[in-house]
Amino acid sequence: MKNKEKHIEMKKKIIEIDMSGQIQQINYNSALGFRRDNGVEKSVYLRSKDKKEIIKKYKNQITNLIEKLHCIMIYFCIKNSLENVKEIKICKDVNFRRIRNLLPLLFKKQNYLRGIKITSRKGAEPKSAGHNIALKTFRRRKYADLIIKKEMIEDVLFKFKK
């Protein structure tokens, strides 16, 4: 009985993140969503117009720009929902190794990600719990909790310092 309760308790401490409308596809909007096993869900939206402007402006100045934009979307999506989280599972939409290394740099000041494992989803797993939230937001069937603007990205873009 106690093992089952412990397993259920551990399961509630996972956030699953997925994206719809890849960041590298600059002609499409992007939506990123997450869902916790306790039912908490949230999504953010990035318009293609803002994405194009950022990529055009910083393409030759900033390394790993696509991964950093992905991290910024994750940051805005999960930053207020990390209480009691033990693991963050991210779909492999971009280079996962870079995401795993860059994401903690955004949370460095608050130290939110201390003790939280960042893992990628395996190919054999069923759809991510965040998949439907991201897809509904992408297709405009669900309102995004936050629409990320160009200025918001520029404010955070230079926080990737070690």
Residue frames as qw, qx, qy, qz and C-alpha x, y, z in Angstrom:
[[0.000, 0.884, 0.467, 0.000, 0.00, 0.00, 0.00],
 [0.297, -0.816, 0.083, 0.489, 2.75, 2.45, 0.94],
 [0.438, -0.137, 0.581, 0.673, 4.67, 1.76, -2.30],
 [0.226, 0.615, 0.653, 0.379, 1.59, 2.57, -4.35],
 [0.145, -0.940, -0.260, 0.165, 1.05, 5.84, -2.46],
 [0.425, -0.600, 0.309, 0.603, 4.70, 6.74, -2.90],
 [0.404, 0.173, 0.658, 0.611, 4.48, 6.04, -6.65],
 [0.087, 0.819, 0.528, 0.209, 1.39, 8.25, -6.96],
 [0.300, -0.885, -0.045, 0.354, 3.09, 10.99, -4.94],
 [0.461, -0.341, 0.470, 0.671, 6.20, 10.84, -7.18],
 [0.350, 0.457, 0.666, 0.474, 4.08, 10.95, -10.32],
 [0.018, -0.926, -0.374, 0.035, 2.51, 14.25, -9.22],
 [0.361, -0.775, 0.177, 0.488, 5.92, 15.84, -9.21],
 [0.497, 0.023, 0.590, 0.635, 6.51, 15.66, -12.99],
 [0.347, 0.713, 0.050, -0.607, 5.90, 18.42, -15.54],
 [0.617, 0.204, 0.632, 0.421, 5.60, 17.33, -19.17],
 [0.121, 0.705, -0.092, -0.693, 6.34, 20.00, -21.78],
 [0.576, 0.306, 0.651, 0.390, 5.55, 19.89, -25.50],
 [0.047, 0.498, -0.159, -0.851, 5.60, 22.34, -28.39],
 [0.556, 0.562, 0.604, 0.102, 3.37, 22.76, -31.42],
 [0.375, 0.914, 0.041, 0.152, 4.66, 24.81, -34.34],
 [0.813, -0.162, -0.052, 0.556, 8.42, 24.40, -34.13],
 [0.206, -0.841, 0.029, 0.499, 10.56, 27.45, -33.47],
 [0.369, -0.274, 0.575, 0.677, 12.72, 26.84, -36.52],
 [0.223, 0.536, 0.700, 0.417, 9.61, 27.18, -38.75],
 [0.136, -0.240, -0.184, 0.944, 9.53, 30.97, -38.81],
 [0.267, -0.168, -0.444, -0.839, 6.40, 31.24, -40.96],
 [0.571, -0.459, -0.649, -0.205, 4.30, 29.52, -38.28],
 [0.426, -0.685, 0.252, -0.534, 3.27, 30.61, -34.82],
 [0.475, 0.133, -0.827, 0.271, 4.55, 28.48, -31.95],
 [0.650, -0.558, 0.028, -0.514, 2.71, 27.28, -28.87],
 [0.380, 0.233, -0.824, 0.349, 4.26, 25.54, -25.88],
 [0.676, -0.487, -0.069, -0.548, 2.24, 23.84, -23.18],
 [0.200, 0.247, -0.883, 0.346, 2.79, 21.85, -20.03],
 [0.748, -0.408, -0.231, -0.469, 0.68, 19.67, -17.82],
 [0.110, -0.393, 0.809, -0.423, 1.35, 18.32, -14.35],
 [0.326, -0.162, -0.926, -0.098, -0.14, 15.05, -13.23],
 [0.020, -0.409, -0.680, 0.608, -2.19, 16.92, -10.64],
 [0.273, 0.732, 0.619, 0.078, -4.05, 18.64, -13.49],
 [0.082, -0.819, 0.041, 0.567, -2.27, 22.01, -13.56],
 [0.643, 0.343, 0.460, 0.508, -1.74, 23.12, -17.14],
 [0.007, -0.838, 0.011, 0.546, -0.52, 26.25, -18.85],
 [0.701, 0.385, 0.392, 0.455, 0.46, 27.39, -22.32],
 [0.111, -0.702, 0.124, 0.693, 2.34, 30.24, -23.98],
 [0.644, 0.643, 0.393, 0.130, 2.14, 31.52, -27.55],
 [0.306, -0.522, 0.314, 0.731, 4.72, 33.15, -29.82],
 [0.593, 0.733, 0.190, -0.273, 3.58, 34.84, -33.02],
 [0.807, 0.244, 0.269, 0.466, 5.57, 34.21, -36.20],
 [0.228, 0.901, 0.030, 0.368, 5.96, 37.97, -36.74],
 [0.428, -0.841, 0.312, -0.106, 7.83, 38.35, -33.43],
 [0.876, -0.190, 0.380, 0.229, 9.79, 35.15, -34.04],
 [0.679, 0.573, 0.185, 0.420, 10.95, 36.39, -37.48],
 [0.024, 0.943, -0.124, 0.307, 12.02, 39.76, -36.09],
 [0.636, -0.670, 0.382, 0.005, 14.06, 38.18, -33.27],
 [0.870, 0.024, 0.383, 0.309, 15.71, 35.61, -35.55],
 [0.536, 0.732, 0.124, 0.402, 16.49, 38.20, -38.22],
 [0.136, -0.940, 0.183, -0.255, 17.91, 40.66, -35.68],
 [0.507, -0.675, 0.526, -0.101, 20.06, 38.23, -33.62],
 [0.971, 0.234, -0.005, -0.043, 20.78, 35.37, -36.05],
 [0.714, 0.479, -0.297, 0.415, 24.47, 36.20, -36.52],
 [0.070, -0.694, 0.404, -0.592, 25.07, 37.61, -33.04],
 [0.619, -0.381, 0.514, -0.455, 23.79, 34.90, -30.68],
 [0.241, 0.227, -0.934, -0.137, 24.84, 31.26, -30.74],
 [0.102, -0.261, -0.953, 0.116, 22.15, 28.57, -30.32],
 [0.262, -0.031, 0.037, -0.964, 19.41, 31.15, -30.88],
 [0.627, -0.184, -0.559, -0.511, 16.70, 28.55, -31.67],
 [0.592, -0.235, -0.719, 0.278, 17.41, 26.61, -28.47],
 [0.144, -0.088, -0.405, 0.899, 17.47, 29.84, -26.47],
 [0.434, -0.128, -0.202, -0.868, 14.07, 30.86, -27.86],
 [0.681, -0.227, -0.671, -0.185, 12.77, 27.42, -26.90],
 [0.454, -0.172, -0.633, 0.603, 14.16, 27.87, -23.37],
 [0.104, -0.036, 0.157, -0.981, 12.58, 31.32, -23.09],
 [0.602, -0.220, -0.413, -0.647, 9.18, 29.85, -23.99],
 [0.672, -0.240, -0.682, 0.159, 9.67, 27.11, -21.38],
 [0.265, -0.020, -0.453, 0.851, 10.76, 29.74, -18.84],
 [0.324, -0.116, 0.005, -0.939, 7.63, 31.86, -19.29],
 [0.687, -0.197, -0.545, -0.439, 5.44, 28.77, -19.24],
 [0.763, -0.269, -0.571, 0.138, 6.72, 27.05, -16.09],
 [0.275, 0.393, -0.431, 0.764, 8.35, 29.76, -13.96],
 [0.414, -0.341, 0.318, -0.782, 5.39, 30.06, -11.54],
 [0.905, -0.095, -0.111, -0.401, 4.53, 26.35, -11.46],
 [0.561, 0.414, -0.687, 0.206, 7.67, 24.69, -10.10],
 [0.467, -0.474, 0.504, -0.551, 6.51, 24.11, -6.55],
 [0.739, -0.180, 0.612, -0.218, 7.11, 20.48, -5.47],
 [0.811, 0.531, -0.176, -0.169, 8.37, 19.43, -8.91],
 [0.710, -0.448, 0.500, 0.213, 11.02, 16.70, -9.07],
 [0.502, -0.008, 0.673, 0.543, 11.31, 16.25, -12.84],
 [0.417, 0.659, -0.028, -0.625, 10.71, 18.21, -16.04],
 [0.621, 0.135, 0.707, 0.310, 10.18, 16.07, -19.17],
 [0.247, 0.679, -0.166, -0.671, 10.74, 17.92, -22.42],
 [0.840, 0.444, 0.312, 0.009, 9.94, 16.66, -25.92],
 [0.558, -0.269, 0.422, 0.662, 12.87, 16.50, -28.31],
 [0.440, 0.847, 0.292, -0.065, 11.83, 19.37, -30.57],
 [0.306, 0.872, -0.350, 0.150, 15.33, 20.89, -30.68],
 [0.568, 0.337, -0.656, 0.367, 18.77, 19.81, -29.43],
 [0.703, -0.627, -0.308, -0.130, 17.91, 18.47, -25.98],
 [0.734, -0.170, -0.250, 0.608, 21.46, 18.59, -24.61],
 [0.200, 0.316, -0.009, 0.927, 21.62, 22.34, -25.26],
 [0.471, -0.613, -0.280, -0.569, 18.18, 22.86, -23.70],
 [0.802, -0.459, -0.348, 0.159, 19.23, 20.94, -20.58],
 [0.602, -0.084, -0.163, 0.777, 22.35, 23.11, -20.25],
 [0.077, 0.356, 0.135, 0.921, 20.73, 26.47, -21.10],
 [0.451, -0.638, -0.491, -0.387, 17.46, 26.26, -19.15],
 [0.625, -0.550, -0.387, 0.396, 19.01, 26.44, -15.64],
 [0.383, 0.046, -0.005, 0.923, 20.79, 29.67, -16.64],
 [0.209, -0.528, -0.329, -0.755, 17.42, 31.44, -16.89],
 [0.677, -0.632, -0.315, -0.205, 16.43, 30.28, -13.41],
 [0.627, 0.168, -0.452, 0.612, 19.88, 30.92, -11.91],
 [0.074, -0.433, 0.245, -0.864, 18.87, 34.03, -9.96],
 [0.708, -0.354, 0.055, -0.608, 15.85, 32.37, -8.31],
 [0.031, -0.341, 0.929, -0.140, 17.59, 28.95, -8.07],
 [0.767, 0.045, 0.145, -0.624, 14.21, 27.32, -8.88],
 [0.848, 0.295, -0.391, -0.203, 15.64, 24.35, -10.77],
 [0.003, 0.499, -0.809, 0.311, 17.87, 23.12, -7.94],
 [0.395, -0.053, 0.857, -0.327, 17.04, 19.50, -7.29],
 [0.731, 0.464, 0.247, -0.435, 14.87, 19.17, -10.41],
 [0.529, -0.095, 0.726, 0.430, 15.85, 16.63, -13.05],
 [0.484, 0.602, -0.145, -0.618, 15.51, 17.76, -16.68],
 [0.505, -0.050, 0.835, 0.210, 14.90, 14.76, -18.94],
 [0.355, 0.255, -0.471, -0.766, 13.81, 14.16, -22.50],
 [0.831, 0.121, 0.298, -0.453, 10.90, 12.03, -23.58],
 [0.366, -0.204, 0.860, 0.291, 11.74, 8.66, -25.08],
 [0.314, 0.158, -0.571, -0.742, 10.39, 7.74, -28.51],
 [0.307, -0.191, -0.922, -0.138, 8.41, 4.73, -27.29],
 [0.041, 0.299, 0.631, -0.714, 6.42, 6.68, -24.69],
 [0.178, 0.714, 0.665, 0.129, 2.80, 7.67, -25.37],
 [0.174, 0.737, 0.163, 0.632, 2.01, 11.28, -26.26],
 [0.254, 0.077, -0.451, 0.852, 3.22, 13.89, -23.82],
 [0.101, -0.661, -0.673, 0.316, 0.67, 15.19, -21.34],
 [0.051, -0.615, -0.016, 0.786, 1.54, 18.68, -22.61],
 [0.235, 0.079, 0.720, 0.649, 0.88, 17.76, -26.24],
 [0.033, 0.671, 0.710, 0.210, -2.87, 18.46, -26.30],
 [0.188, -0.832, -0.237, 0.465, -2.51, 21.76, -24.46],
 [0.246, -0.441, 0.409, 0.760, 0.14, 22.96, -26.93],
 [0.170, 0.237, 0.787, 0.543, -1.86, 21.74, -29.93],
 [0.018, -0.780, -0.625, 0.026, -5.11, 23.35, -28.79],
 [0.191, -0.789, -0.024, 0.584, -3.32, 26.63, -28.16],
 [0.271, -0.228, 0.596, 0.721, -1.54, 26.41, -31.53],
 [0.058, 0.394, 0.785, 0.474, -4.86, 25.83, -33.31],
 [0.161, -0.187, 0.111, -0.963, -6.45, 28.64, -31.28],
 [0.594, -0.408, -0.610, -0.329, -8.97, 26.35, -29.61],
 [0.630, -0.605, -0.360, 0.328, -7.59, 27.24, -26.20],
 [0.048, 0.966, -0.103, 0.234, -6.46, 30.66, -25.05],
 [0.653, 0.241, -0.446, 0.562, -2.79, 30.91, -24.19],
 [0.522, -0.711, -0.341, 0.324, -2.05, 31.94, -20.62],
 [0.246, -0.755, 0.174, 0.583, 0.59, 34.30, -21.99],
 [0.693, 0.679, 0.128, 0.204, 1.41, 35.70, -25.43],
 [0.639, -0.427, 0.147, 0.622, 5.14, 36.24, -25.60],
 [0.328, 0.941, 0.053, -0.067, 6.13, 39.53, -27.21],
 [0.687, 0.535, -0.193, 0.453, 9.39, 40.49, -28.90],
 [0.081, -0.764, 0.340, -0.543, 10.28, 42.83, -26.02],
 [0.823, -0.459, 0.245, -0.229, 9.81, 40.05, -23.47],
 [0.952, 0.168, -0.003, 0.257, 12.21, 37.82, -25.40],
 [0.439, 0.669, -0.238, 0.550, 14.81, 40.59, -25.66],
 [0.429, -0.738, 0.293, -0.431, 14.61, 41.19, -21.90],
 [0.882, -0.329, 0.327, -0.086, 15.42, 37.54, -21.18],
 [0.854, 0.494, -0.120, 0.109, 17.68, 36.73, -24.15],
 [0.370, 0.669, -0.477, 0.433, 20.85, 38.08, -22.55],
 [0.621, -0.575, 0.377, -0.376, 20.38, 36.26, -19.21],
 [0.990, 0.095, -0.095, 0.029, 22.07, 33.13, -20.61],
 [0.277, 0.713, -0.538, 0.354, 25.32, 33.92, -18.88],
 [0.802, -0.171, -0.544, 0.180, 27.06, 31.49, -16.58]]
